[in-house]
Amino acid sequence: QVQLAESGGGLVQPGGSLRLSCVAAGSGFSMYFMGWYRQAPGKQRELVATIISADSTNYADSVKGRFTISRDNAKNTVYLQMNSLKPEDTAVYYCGAFRNWPPSAYWGQGTQVTVSS
């Protein structure tokens, strides 16, 4: 069992930056691959970025070059550094933890990111 808690969301102007954090409570954090997803009003949840290790990351095309995902296994934490934010990045951002065996998926409660002038 893993409990996830996101933080770091807020209101930011276009072009600004935010850093989201997701702390995991429970055992075996390093065995999970972690991801950030987002859901805008009226839209389906979409993948933003995933990470297995520092040299194994994946990004949605819409955020490549602007967002960076990282993890600190010693702190049971995954981060999402978001730069050059655009209004279309406005959404609730969710942290997810996934494992192939035993099949497991856990989600945080989400944190709101609003990009507006």
C-alpha positions as protocol buffer text, in pm:
chain_id: "A"
residue {
  index: 1
  type: GLN
  ca { x: 0 y: 0 z: 0 }
}
residue {
  index: 2
  type: VAL
  ca { x: 129 y: 346 z: -97 }
}
residue {
  index: 3
  type: GLN
  ca { x: -20 y: 680 z: -2 }
}
residue {
  index: 4
  type: LEU
  ca { x: 72 y: 977 z: -220 }
}
residue {
  index: 5
  type: ALA
  ca { x: 51 y: 1346 z: -130 }
}
residue {
  index: 6
  type: GLU
  ca { x: 112 y: 1620 z: -388 }
}
residue {
  index: 7
  type: SER
  ca { x: 205 y: 1978 z: -311 }
}
residue {
  index: 8
  type: GLY
  ca { x: 340 y: 2285 z: -486 }
}
residue {
  index: 9
  type: GLY
  ca { x: 50 y: 2386 z: -705 }
}
residue {
  index: 10
  type: GLY
  ca { x: -81 y: 2741 z: -727 }
}
residue {
  index: 11
  type: LEU
  ca { x: -145 y: 3040 z: -947 }
}
residue {
  index: 12
  type: VAL
  ca { x: 136 y: 3153 z: -1175 }
}
residue {
  index: 13
  type: GLN
  ca { x: 165 y: 3395 z: -1465 }
}
residue {
  index: 14
  type: PRO
  ca { x: 239 y: 3272 z: -1818 }
}
residue {
  index: 15
  type: GLY
  ca { x: 611 y: 3213 z: -1855 }
}
residue {
  index: 16
  type: GLY
  ca { x: 651 y: 3140 z: -1487 }
}
residue {
  index: 17
  type: SER
  ca { x: 767 y: 2828 z: -1305 }
}
residue {
  index: 18
  type: LEU
  ca { x: 637 y: 2590 z: -1042 }
}
residue {
  index: 19
  type: ARG
  ca { x: 781 y: 2282 z: -877 }
}
residue {
  index: 20
  type: LEU
  ca { x: 543 y: 2006 z: -778 }
}
residue {
  index: 21
  type: SER
  ca { x: 636 y: 1747 z: -518 }
}
residue {
  index: 22
  type: CYS
  ca { x: 480 y: 1411 z: -442 }
}
residue {
  index: 23
  type: VAL
  ca { x: 573 y: 1231 z: -122 }
}
residue {
  index: 24
  type: ALA
  ca { x: 500 y: 861 z: -90 }
}
residue {
  index: 25
  type: ALA
  ca { x: 422 y: 693 z: 241 }
}
residue {
  index: 26
  type: GLY
  ca { x: 467 y: 319 z: 254 }
}
residue {
  index: 27
  type: SER
  ca { x: 732 y: 71 z: 161 }
}
residue {
  index: 28
  type: GLY
  ca { x: 903 y: -9 z: -163 }
}
residue {
  index: 29
  type: PHE
  ca { x: 900 y: 334 z: -325 }
}
residue {
  index: 30
  type: SER
  ca { x: 1204 y: 258 z: -540 }
}
residue {
  index: 31
  type: MET
  ca { x: 1024 y: -39 z: -697 }
}
residue {
  index: 32
  type: TYR
  ca { x: 748 y: 178 z: -840 }
}
residue {
  index: 33
  type: PHE
  ca { x: 763 y: 371 z: -1158 }
}
residue {
  index: 34
  type: MET
  ca { x: 618 y: 714 z: -1096 }
}
residue {
  index: 35
  type: GLY
  ca { x: 423 y: 950 z: -1311 }
}
residue {
  index: 36
  type: TRP
  ca { x: 262 y: 1290 z: -1323 }
}
residue {
  index: 37
  type: TYR
  ca { x: -73 y: 1323 z: -1497 }
}
residue {
  index: 38
  type: ARG
  ca { x: -309 y: 1615 z: -1537 }
}
residue {
  index: 39
  type: GLN
  ca { x: -676 y: 1673 z: -1595 }
}
residue {
  index: 40
  type: ALA
  ca { x: -820 y: 1998 z: -1724 }
}
residue {
  index: 41
  type: PRO
  ca { x: -1189 y: 2082 z: -1687 }
}
residue {
  index: 42
  type: GLY
  ca { x: -1398 y: 1886 z: -1935 }
}
residue {
  index: 43
  type: LYS
  ca { x: -1102 y: 1679 z: -2051 }
}
residue {
  index: 44
  type: GLN
  ca { x: -968 y: 1333 z: -1979 }
}
residue {
  index: 45
  type: ARG
  ca { x: -669 y: 1276 z: -1757 }
}
residue {
  index: 46
  type: GLU
  ca { x: -351 y: 1277 z: -1964 }
}
residue {
  index: 47
  type: LEU
  ca { x: 6 y: 1172 z: -1909 }
}
residue {
  index: 48
  type: VAL
  ca { x: 256 y: 1450 z: -1842 }
}
residue {
  index: 49
  type: ALA
  ca { x: 575 y: 1261 z: -1753 }
}
residue {
  index: 50
  type: THR
  ca { x: 692 y: 931 z: -1610 }
}
residue {
  index: 51
  type: ILE
  ca { x: 1014 y: 815 z: -1449 }
}
residue {
  index: 52
  type: ILE
  ca { x: 1167 y: 481 z: -1366 }
}
residue {
  index: 53
  type: SER
  ca { x: 1515 y: 611 z: -1299 }
}
residue {
  index: 54
  type: ALA
  ca { x: 1717 y: 923 z: -1379 }
}
residue {
  index: 55
  type: ASP
  ca { x: 1805 y: 787 z: -1722 }
}
residue {
  index: 56
  type: SER
  ca { x: 1460 y: 650 z: -1796 }
}
residue {
  index: 57
  type: THR
  ca { x: 1204 y: 926 z: -1834 }
}
residue {
  index: 58
  type: ASN
  ca { x: 918 y: 994 z: -2071 }
}
residue {
  index: 59
  type: TYR
  ca { x: 734 y: 1317 z: -2152 }
}
residue {
  index: 60
  type: ALA
  ca { x: 423 y: 1423 z: -2336 }
}
residue {
  index: 61
  type: ASP
  ca { x: 512 y: 1617 z: -2650 }
}
residue {
  index: 62
  type: SER
  ca { x: 331 y: 1922 z: -2515 }
}
residue {
  index: 63
  type: VAL
  ca { x: 572 y: 1957 z: -2221 }
}
residue {
  index: 64
  type: LYS
  ca { x: 903 y: 1838 z: -2368 }
}
residue {
  index: 65
  type: GLY
  ca { x: 1177 y: 2092 z: -2309 }
}
residue {
  index: 66
  type: ARG
  ca { x: 972 y: 2276 z: -2046 }
}
residue {
  index: 67
  type: PHE
  ca { x: 904 y: 2018 z: -1773 }
}
residue {
  index: 68
  type: THR
  ca { x: 1150 y: 1793 z: -1592 }
}
residue {
  index: 69
  type: ILE
  ca { x: 1057 y: 1491 z: -1380 }
}
residue {
  index: 70
  type: SER
  ca { x: 1295 y: 1360 z: -1116 }
}
residue {
  index: 71
  type: ARG
  ca { x: 1287 y: 1137 z: -812 }
}
residue {
  index: 72
  type: ASP
  ca { x: 1473 y: 1104 z: -484 }
}
residue {
  index: 73
  type: ASN
  ca { x: 1431 y: 749 z: -357 }
}
residue {
  index: 74
  type: ALA
  ca { x: 1596 y: 838 z: -24 }
}
residue {
  index: 75
  type: LYS
  ca { x: 1313 y: 1088 z: 38 }
}
residue {
  index: 76
  type: ASN
  ca { x: 1035 y: 881 z: -125 }
}
residue {
  index: 77
  type: THR
  ca { x: 963 y: 1184 z: -340 }
}
residue {
  index: 78
  type: VAL
  ca { x: 905 y: 1257 z: -707 }
}
residue {
  index: 79
  type: TYR
  ca { x: 922 y: 1610 z: -847 }
}
residue {
  index: 80
  type: LEU
  ca { x: 794 y: 1791 z: -1151 }
}
residue {
  index: 81
  type: GLN
  ca { x: 978 y: 2112 z: -1239 }
}
residue {
  index: 82
  type: MET
  ca { x: 759 y: 2315 z: -1471 }
}
residue {
  index: 83
  type: ASN
  ca { x: 910 y: 2608 z: -1659 }
}
residue {
  index: 84
  type: SER
  ca { x: 776 y: 2840 z: -1928 }
}
residue {
  index: 85
  type: LEU
  ca { x: 422 y: 2766 z: -1817 }
}
residue {
  index: 86
  type: LYS
  ca { x: 136 y: 2833 z: -2056 }
}
residue {
  index: 87
  type: PRO
  ca { x: -235 y: 2886 z: -1991 }
}
residue {
  index: 88
  type: GLU
  ca { x: -301 y: 2546 z: -2149 }
}
residue {
  index: 89
  type: ASP
  ca { x: -101 y: 2386 z: -1868 }
}
residue {
  index: 90
  type: THR
  ca { x: -382 y: 2477 z: -1630 }
}
residue {
  index: 91
  type: ALA
  ca { x: -515 y: 2156 z: -1475 }
}
residue {
  index: 92
  type: VAL
  ca { x: -525 y: 1943 z: -1164 }
}
residue {
  index: 93
  type: TYR
  ca { x: -196 y: 1755 z: -1150 }
}
residue {
  index: 94
  type: TYR
  ca { x: -194 y: 1404 z: -1008 }
}
residue {
  index: 95
  type: CYS
  ca { x: 93 y: 1188 z: -895 }
}
residue {
  index: 96
  type: GLY
  ca { x: 73 y: 815 z: -966 }
}
residue {
  index: 97
  type: ALA
  ca { x: 273 y: 512 z: -851 }
}
residue {
  index: 98
  type: PHE
  ca { x: 267 y: 197 z: -1060 }
}
residue {
  index: 99
  type: ARG
  ca { x: 406 y: -153 z: -1036 }
}
residue {
  index: 100
  type: ASN
  ca { x: 378 y: -445 z: -1277 }
}
residue {
  index: 101
  type: TRP
  ca { x: 392 y: -719 z: -1015 }
}
residue {
  index: 102
  type: PRO
  ca { x: 194 y: -743 z: -812 }
}
residue {
  index: 103
  type: PRO
  ca { x: -19 y: -520 z: -1034 }
}
residue {
  index: 104
  type: SER
  ca { x: -62 y: -197 z: -843 }
}
residue {
  index: 105
  type: ALA
  ca { x: -166 y: 161 z: -911 }
}
residue {
  index: 106
  type: TYR
  ca { x: -197 y: 440 z: -657 }
}
residue {
  index: 107
  type: TRP
  ca { x: -298 y: 803 z: -701 }
}
residue {
  index: 108
  type: GLY
  ca { x: -265 y: 1118 z: -498 }
}
residue {
  index: 109
  type: GLN
  ca { x: -546 y: 1364 z: -438 }
}
residue {
  index: 110
  type: GLY
  ca { x: -416 y: 1615 z: -692 }
}
residue {
  index: 111
  type: THR
  ca { x: -289 y: 1972 z: -679 }
}
residue {
  index: 112
  type: GLN
  ca { x: -432 y: 2261 z: -880 }
}
residue {
  index: 113
  type: VAL
  ca { x: -207 y: 2450 z: -1121 }
}
residue {
  index: 114
  type: THR
  ca { x: -350 y: 2766 z: -1275 }
}
residue {
  index: 115
  type: VAL
  ca { x: -157 y: 2964 z: -1534 }
}
residue {
  index: 116
  type: SER
  ca { x: -315 y: 3303 z: -1588 }
}
residue {
  index: 117
  type: SER
  ca { x: -229 y: 3670 z: -1605 }
}
